[in-house]
Amino acid sequence: MRGSMKLQGIVAILAAIGLFAAAGCNSTSKNISLTEAATGPAKVLKVATVRAVAREVSSSVQVTGSFLAEESSDVAPPAAGRVTETPVDAGAFVKQGQLLAKLEDRDAQLRLQAALASEQQAEASLRQAESRIGLVQGGKFDANNVPEVLSAKASYDSAVAQAKNAEADAQRYAALIKTGDVSQSAYDKARTQADTAKEQTNSSRQLYEAALNSARQNFQGVINAQASLAGARAQTAIARKAVEDTIINAPFTGYISSRPVAVGQYVALTSKIATLVRVTPLKLELQVQESNAPQLKLNADVEASVPGYPGRTFHGSVTAINPTVDANSRTVAVEAKFANQDLALKPGMFATARILLNGSSMGIFLPRSSVLTDSSTNSSQVFFIRDGKARVAVVQLGAADGDMIQILSGISADFVVANNHLQDLFDGEPVDADGPTPPAAGTGE
């Protein structure tokens, strides 16, 4: 009897537990029903879609590189000295020959004045030496045209003529004395006059030769004076250059990227006054895989994009191709130039470039609006629709063509991708696609 009562008690407890559990389930169901009734069923995001299309595009090779200045110069002073002027600042545009800095020039000016005085003195000495021999400034020297030489030459010519006449008289008297027409004394006198005239001729000749030698010696003095004047002029040129060296001008037209000196600072020959860069045009250095090297050509078109100007394409051309392949990277160095007239591109900018090659190939294109780009990571992605869900695909972008942009990798032709609400989508999210029919399940990504 007592055992039967214990069994009935256990059954009662289990029944109570079952009733409590059932009541709990009914309460939970009732709460869920109330929630659904209040909020309604979850909504599926409706998105517009577009289909990736294939187009024929020019063959190209895509590479990356950095922009460099066409020319870059750390301008150094041609002389040491103390800076007195710095009329330009970093970022300033300067033309070739424009003043960048000026050094103290007092000592250089004094040396120039002394050199000019020495030059004037040397020039006066030269004119004096020229006047001694009757040489006209800039004229050609001829010893026979020297006044002293001309006078000695005239005396010598006169003596020669007199000696000839006297010798002729003596010979005539010698013939007459044989016939008895003249006396011996007359002949002796004529003979004496002829001999005297001959001696005078020898004396005049010696004087003429001495005048010639003297003229030549005086001309050597002119040569020495000319050499002294040339030396003085060289010293003047050196002194003038020392003055010019205190003025530091821009070697070419460009922009000042830095100007590290200040007024009052002493600079040496190794100091940097300013850094000048030429950015029009700008060059882009690229490394192309050796497999594409045979297709590279000079003057080939190059399209480049930089993170700072998303959606903008810059156009340049290949100007240099390295004839050797780098043994470590197996790449060929290529240089392209960009006009950069609007100065949008800056030296040091990283660029993604496309070098156009001969021939064409098929490319995949999507509207720009269907591509989501993260500027912080410089990565792009699209959401393609499959089995009613959005699936993410990381893509590599190519060149833009109007509102369309080429997709180099990540999806294939005929993929249907979302064209709006890209910021609201995530991988695997159910969507209501409005647009082209999505590809069947199982197609490649």
C-alpha positions as CSV (number, residue, x, y, z in Angstrom):
1,M,0.0,0.0,0.0
2,R,2.8,2.4,1.0
3,G,4.8,1.6,-2.2
4,S,1.8,2.2,-4.4
5,M,1.3,5.7,-2.9
6,K,5.0,6.5,-3.5
7,L,4.7,5.5,-7.2
8,Q,1.6,7.7,-7.6
9,G,3.5,10.7,-6.1
10,I,6.3,10.3,-8.7
11,V,3.9,10.2,-11.5
12,A,2.2,13.3,-10.3
13,I,5.5,15.2,-10.1
14,L,6.5,14.1,-13.7
15,A,3.1,15.3,-14.9
16,A,3.5,18.7,-13.3
17,I,7.0,19.0,-15.0
18,G,5.4,18.2,-18.4
19,L,2.7,20.7,-17.9
20,F,5.2,23.4,-17.0
21,A,7.3,22.7,-20.0
22,A,4.3,22.8,-22.3
23,A,3.3,26.1,-20.8
24,G,6.8,27.5,-21.4
25,C,6.8,26.3,-25.1
26,N,3.4,27.9,-25.6
27,S,4.6,31.1,-24.1
28,T,7.8,31.2,-26.3
29,S,5.7,30.5,-29.5
30,K,3.3,33.2,-28.4
31,N,6.2,35.7,-28.0
32,I,7.7,34.8,-31.4
33,S,4.3,35.2,-33.0
34,L,3.9,38.6,-31.3
35,T,7.3,39.8,-32.5
36,E,6.6,38.7,-36.1
37,A,3.3,40.4,-36.0
38,A,4.9,43.6,-34.7
39,T,7.9,43.8,-37.1
40,G,6.9,41.7,-40.1
41,P,9.1,39.3,-42.0
42,A,12.8,40.3,-42.7
43,K,13.1,42.4,-45.9
44,V,15.4,41.3,-48.8
45,L,17.6,44.2,-50.3
46,K,16.6,45.0,-53.9
47,V,19.5,45.8,-56.1
48,A,19.9,46.8,-59.8
49,T,22.3,44.7,-61.8
50,V,24.4,45.0,-64.9
51,R,26.2,42.3,-67.0
52,A,29.9,42.3,-67.6
53,V,30.6,42.7,-71.3
54,A,33.6,41.7,-73.4
55,R,35.2,44.2,-75.8
56,E,38.1,44.2,-78.1
57,V,41.0,46.4,-76.6
58,S,44.5,47.1,-77.6
59,S,47.1,44.7,-76.3
60,S,48.9,46.2,-73.3
61,V,51.1,45.3,-70.4
62,Q,50.3,46.7,-66.9
63,V,53.1,47.7,-64.6
64,T,53.7,49.9,-61.6
65,G,56.4,52.6,-61.1
66,S,57.1,56.0,-59.6
67,F,57.3,59.4,-61.2
68,L,60.6,61.2,-61.1
69,A,61.6,64.8,-62.0
70,E,62.9,65.3,-65.5
71,E,65.9,67.1,-63.8
72,S,66.7,67.6,-60.2
73,S,69.7,69.7,-59.0
74,D,71.1,70.4,-55.6
75,V,72.4,73.9,-56.4
76,A,75.7,74.6,-54.7
77,P,77.5,78.0,-54.5
78,P,80.5,78.5,-56.9
79,A,82.3,80.2,-54.0
80,A,82.3,80.2,-50.2
81,G,80.8,83.2,-48.4
82,R,78.1,84.6,-46.2
83,V,74.6,84.7,-47.5
84,T,73.1,88.2,-47.8
85,E,69.9,87.5,-49.8
86,T,67.5,84.5,-50.2
87,P,64.7,85.9,-52.4
88,V,63.0,82.5,-53.1
89,D,61.2,80.0,-50.8
90,A,60.4,76.3,-51.1
91,G,57.6,75.8,-53.6
92,A,58.4,78.8,-55.7
93,F,58.5,78.7,-59.5
94,V,61.7,80.1,-60.9
95,K,63.0,80.7,-64.4
96,Q,66.4,79.9,-65.7
97,G,68.9,82.5,-64.6
98,Q,66.6,83.8,-61.8
99,L,68.4,84.8,-58.5
100,L,68.3,82.0,-55.8
101,A,70.7,83.5,-53.3
102,K,73.4,86.2,-53.0
103,L,76.7,86.1,-51.1
104,E,78.6,89.0,-49.5
105,D,80.7,90.5,-52.4
106,R,82.7,93.4,-50.8
107,D,86.1,91.7,-51.0
108,A,85.4,90.5,-54.5
109,Q,84.5,94.0,-55.6
110,L,87.7,95.4,-54.1
111,R,89.8,92.8,-55.9
112,L,88.0,93.6,-59.1
113,Q,88.8,97.3,-58.8
114,A,92.5,96.5,-58.2
115,A,92.5,94.3,-61.2
116,L,90.9,96.9,-63.4
117,A,93.6,99.5,-62.3
118,S,96.4,97.0,-63.2
119,E,94.8,96.4,-66.5
120,Q,94.6,100.1,-67.3
121,Q,98.3,100.5,-66.4
122,A,99.3,97.6,-68.6
123,E,97.3,99.0,-71.5
124,A,99.1,102.4,-71.1
125,S,102.5,100.7,-71.1
126,L,101.5,98.9,-74.3
127,R,100.5,102.1,-76.0
128,Q,103.7,103.7,-75.0
129,A,105.8,100.8,-76.4
130,E,103.8,101.0,-79.7
131,S,104.4,104.7,-80.0
132,R,108.1,104.2,-79.8
133,I,108.2,102.3,-83.0
134,G,105.3,104.2,-84.6
135,L,103.0,101.1,-84.5
136,V,99.3,101.9,-84.9
137,Q,97.0,100.2,-82.4
138,G,96.0,97.0,-84.0
139,G,98.4,97.4,-86.9
140,K,100.9,94.9,-88.3
141,F,104.6,95.4,-87.4
142,D,107.1,96.1,-90.1
143,A,110.6,97.2,-89.0
144,N,111.2,99.1,-92.2
145,N,108.3,101.4,-91.4
146,V,109.7,102.6,-88.1
147,P,110.6,106.3,-88.4
148,E,114.2,105.8,-87.2
149,V,114.7,103.0,-89.7
150,L,113.2,105.0,-92.5
151,S,115.6,107.9,-91.8
152,A,118.6,105.5,-91.6
153,K,117.5,103.8,-94.8
154,A,117.3,107.2,-96.6
155,S,120.8,108.1,-95.4
156,Y,122.1,104.8,-96.5
157,D,120.5,105.0,-99.9
158,S,122.0,108.5,-100.3
159,A,125.4,107.3,-99.3
160,V,125.2,104.4,-101.8
161,A,124.2,106.9,-104.6
162,Q,127.1,109.2,-103.7
163,A,129.6,106.4,-103.6
164,K,128.5,105.2,-107.0
165,N,128.9,108.7,-108.4
166,A,132.3,109.1,-106.8
167,E,133.5,105.7,-108.1
168,A,132.3,106.6,-111.6
169,D,134.2,109.9,-111.4
170,A,137.3,108.2,-110.2
171,Q,137.2,105.6,-113.0
172,R,136.7,108.4,-115.6
173,Y,139.7,110.3,-114.2
174,A,141.7,107.1,-114.4
175,A,140.9,106.8,-118.2
176,L,141.7,110.5,-118.8
177,I,145.0,110.4,-117.0
178,K,146.3,107.8,-119.5
179,T,145.6,110.3,-122.3
180,G,147.1,113.1,-120.4
181,D,143.8,115.0,-120.3
182,V,143.9,115.3,-116.4
183,S,146.6,115.6,-114.0
184,Q,147.7,113.0,-111.5
185,S,146.6,115.2,-108.6
186,A,143.1,115.5,-110.0
187,Y,142.9,111.7,-110.3
188,D,144.1,111.2,-106.8
189,K,141.5,113.6,-105.5
190,A,138.8,111.8,-107.3
191,R,140.0,108.5,-106.1
192,T,140.1,109.8,-102.5
193,Q,136.5,111.1,-102.8
194,A,135.4,107.7,-104.1
195,D,137.0,105.8,-101.2
196,T,135.6,108.3,-98.7
197,A,132.1,107.9,-100.2
198,K,132.5,104.1,-99.9
199,E,133.4,104.4,-96.3
200,Q,130.4,106.6,-95.7
201,T,128.2,104.0,-97.4
202,N,129.5,101.3,-95.0
203,S,128.9,103.6,-92.0
204,S,125.4,104.4,-93.2
205,R,124.7,100.7,-93.7
206,Q,125.8,100.0,-90.2
207,L,123.6,102.8,-88.9
208,Y,120.6,101.4,-90.9
209,E,121.2,97.9,-89.6
210,A,121.5,99.2,-86.1
211,A,118.1,101.1,-86.5
212,L,116.5,97.8,-87.8
213,N,117.8,95.9,-84.7
214,S,116.7,98.7,-82.4
215,A,113.2,98.6,-84.0
216,R,113.0,94.9,-83.6
217,Q,114.0,95.1,-80.0
218,N,111.4,97.8,-79.4
219,F,108.8,95.6,-81.0
220,Q,109.8,92.8,-78.5
221,G,109.0,95.4,-75.8
222,V,105.6,95.8,-77.5
223,I,105.1,92.0,-77.3
224,N,106.1,92.0,-73.7
225,A,103.7,94.8,-73.0
226,Q,100.9,92.9,-74.8
227,A,101.6,89.8,-72.7
228,S,101.5,92.0,-69.6
229,L,98.1,93.4,-70.7
230,A,96.8,89.9,-71.4
231,G,97.8,88.8,-67.9
232,A,96.2,91.9,-66.4
233,R,93.0,91.2,-68.3
234,A,93.0,87.6,-67.2
235,Q,93.3,88.8,-63.6
236,T,90.4,91.2,-64.2
237,A,88.3,88.3,-65.6
238,I,89.1,86.2,-62.5
239,A,88.2,89.1,-60.2
240,R,85.0,89.7,-62.2
241,K,84.1,86.0,-62.0
242,A,84.6,86.1,-58.2
243,V,82.0,88.9,-58.1
244,E,79.7,86.9,-60.3
245,D,80.2,83.8,-58.1
246,T,78.5,85.7,-55.3
247,I,75.3,85.5,-57.2
248,I,73.7,82.0,-57.4
249,N,71.1,81.7,-60.3
250,A,68.7,78.9,-61.3
251,P,70.4,76.6,-63.8
252,F,67.1,75.8,-65.4
253,T,63.4,76.6,-65.1
254,G,61.6,74.6,-62.4
255,Y,60.3,74.6,-58.8
256,I,62.2,75.0,-55.6
257,S,61.6,71.9,-53.5
258,S,63.8,73.0,-50.6
259,R,65.9,76.0,-49.6
260,P,67.9,75.1,-46.5
261,V,70.1,78.3,-46.2
262,A,69.2,81.6,-44.5
263,V,70.6,85.1,-44.5
264,G,73.7,85.4,-42.4
265,Q,74.7,81.7,-42.8
266,Y,78.2,80.9,-44.1
267,V,78.2,78.4,-46.9
268,A,81.0,76.4,-48.3
269,L,81.5,75.0,-51.8
270,T,79.8,71.7,-50.7
271,S,76.8,73.5,-49.2
272,K,73.3,73.2,-50.7
273,I,71.7,76.5,-51.5
274,A,68.5,75.0,-52.9
275,T,67.0,71.9,-54.6
276,L,65.5,72.7,-58.0
277,V,63.3,70.2,-59.9
278,R,61.9,70.3,-63.4
279,V,58.4,68.7,-63.4
280,T,57.4,69.6,-67.0
281,P,57.7,67.1,-68.4
282,L,57.8,64.4,-65.8
283,K,59.3,60.9,-66.3
284,L,57.9,57.6,-65.1
285,E,60.3,54.7,-64.4
286,L,58.7,51.3,-65.0
287,Q,59.9,47.7,-64.6
288,V,58.5,45.4,-67.3
289,Q,58.8,41.6,-67.2
290,E,61.3,40.2,-69.7
291,S,58.6,38.2,-71.4
292,N,57.0,41.4,-72.6
293,A,60.3,43.1,-73.6
294,P,60.2,42.1,-77.3
295,Q,56.9,43.9,-77.7
296,L,58.1,47.2,-76.3
297,K,58.6,50.0,-78.8
298,L,59.9,53.6,-78.5
299,N,57.1,56.2,-78.6
300,A,54.5,53.6,-77.5
301,D,51.5,55.2,-75.7
302,V,51.4,54.9,-72.0
303,E,48.4,55.4,-69.8
304,A,48.9,56.0,-66.1
305,S,46.8,56.5,-63.0
306,V,47.7,57.6,-59.5
307,P,45.8,57.2,-56.2
308,G,45.6,61.0,-55.7
309,Y,43.4,61.4,-58.8
310,P,41.0,58.4,-58.9
311,G,39.3,58.0,-62.2
312,R,41.7,60.2,-64.1
313,T,44.1,58.8,-66.8
314,F,47.3,60.5,-67.7
315,H,48.9,60.0,-71.1
316,G,52.6,59.7,-72.0
317,S,54.9,57.9,-74.3
318,V,57.9,55.5,-74.0
319,T,61.1,57.5,-74.4
320,A,63.8,54.9,-73.3
321,I,64.1,51.2,-73.1
322,N,67.0,49.6,-71.3
323,P,68.8,47.2,-73.6
324,T,69.7,44.8,-70.8
325,V,67.5,42.6,-68.5
326,D,68.1,42.9,-64.7
327,A,69.5,39.5,-63.6
328,N,67.8,39.6,-60.2
329,S,64.3,40.8,-61.1
330,R,64.2,39.6,-64.7
331,T,62.7,42.9,-65.7
332,V,63.5,45.6,-68.3
333,A,63.7,49.2,-67.2
334,V,61.4,51.5,-69.3
335,E,61.1,55.2,-69.1
336,A,58.1,57.2,-70.2
337,K,57.5,60.9,-70.3
338,F,54.4,62.8,-69.4
339,A,53.8,66.5,-70.4
340,N,52.3,67.4,-67.0
341,Q,51.4,70.8,-68.1
342,D,48.8,71.3,-65.3
343,L,51.4,70.1,-62.7
344,A,48.9,67.5,-61.3
345,L,51.7,64.9,-61.2
346,K,54.4,65.2,-58.5
347,P,57.8,63.6,-58.3
348,G,57.6,60.5,-56.1
349,M,54.0,59.6,-56.9
350,F,53.3,55.9,-57.2
351,A,51.5,55.1,-60.5
352,T,49.8,52.1,-62.2
353,A,50.6,52.3,-65.9
354,R,49.5,50.5,-69.0
355,I,51.9,50.3,-72.0
356,L,50.0,49.9,-75.2
357,L,51.4,47.2,-77.5
358,N,50.8,46.2,-81.1
359,G,47.7,44.1,-81.7
360,S,44.4,43.7,-79.7
361,S,42.7,41.3,-77.3
362,M,39.4,40.8,-75.6
363,G,38.8,42.7,-72.3
364,I,36.0,42.6,-69.7
365,F,34.3,45.9,-68.9
366,L,31.8,47.1,-66.2
367,P,30.3,50.5,-65.4
368,R,32.4,52.5,-62.9
369,S,29.4,52.6,-60.6
370,S,29.4,48.9,-60.1
371,V,33.0,48.9,-58.7
372,L,33.6,49.6,-55.0
373,T,37.1,51.0,-54.4
374,D,38.8,51.4,-51.0
375,S,41.2,54.3,-51.3
376,S,43.0,53.4,-48.1
377,T,44.1,50.1,-49.4
378,N,43.9,50.9,-53.1
379,S,41.8,47.7,-53.7
380,S,38.6,47.2,-55.6
381,Q,35.7,44.7,-55.4
382,V,32.4,43.9,-57.0
383,F,29.3,42.0,-55.9
384,F,28.2,39.4,-58.4
385,I,24.8,37.8,-58.0
386,R,24.5,34.0,-57.7
387,D,21.5,31.9,-56.5
388,G,19.8,35.0,-55.1
389,K,22.8,36.1,-53.0
390,A,25.5,38.7,-53.4
391,R,29.0,37.3,-53.6
392,V,32.1,39.5,-53.3
393,A,34.9,39.3,-55.8
394,V,38.2,41.3,-55.5
395,V,39.0,42.7,-59.0
396,Q,42.0,44.3,-60.6
397,L,41.1,47.4,-62.6
398,G,42.5,48.4,-66.0
399,A,42.1,51.4,-68.2
400,A,38.9,53.5,-68.2
401,D,36.8,54.0,-71.3
402,G,34.3,56.7,-70.7
403,D,31.9,55.5,-68.0
404,M,33.2,51.9,-68.3
405,I,36.3,50.5,-66.8
406,Q,38.2,47.3,-67.7
407,I,38.4,44.4,-65.3
408,L,41.7,42.6,-65.6
409,S,40.9,39.8,-63.1
410,G,38.3,38.7,-60.6
411,I,35.3,38.0,-62.9
412,S,34.6,36.8,-66.4
413,A,32.3,38.0,-69.2
414,D,28.5,37.8,-68.6
415,F,28.8,38.0,-64.8
416,V,25.9,39.9,-63.4
417,V,27.0,42.3,-60.7
418,A,25.2,44.7,-58.4
419,N,25.1,48.3,-59.7
420,N,23.8,50.1,-56.5
421,H,23.7,49.7,-52.7
422,L,27.3,48.5,-52.8
423,Q,28.0,50.0,-49.4
424,D,25.1,48.0,-47.9
425,L,26.1,44.6,-49.4
426,F,28.1,41.9,-47.8
427,D,29.2,38.4,-49.0
428,G,26.3,35.9,-48.9
429,E,23.6,38.5,-48.3
430,P,20.2,37.5,-50.0
431,V,19.2,40.1,-52.6
432,D,16.4,40.7,-54.9
433,A,18.2,41.3,-58.3
434,D,16.5,43.6,-60.8
435,G,18.2,43.3,-64.1
436,P,19.9,40.7,-66.3
437,T,19.5,37.1,-65.6
438,P,22.3,35.9,-63.3
439,P,24.6,33.1,-64.5
440,A,23.8,29.6,-63.4
441,A,25.3,28.2,-60.3
442,G,28.6,26.6,-60.8
443,T,30.1,29.1,-63.3
444,G,33.6,30.2,-62.5
445,E,34.4,33.3,-60.6
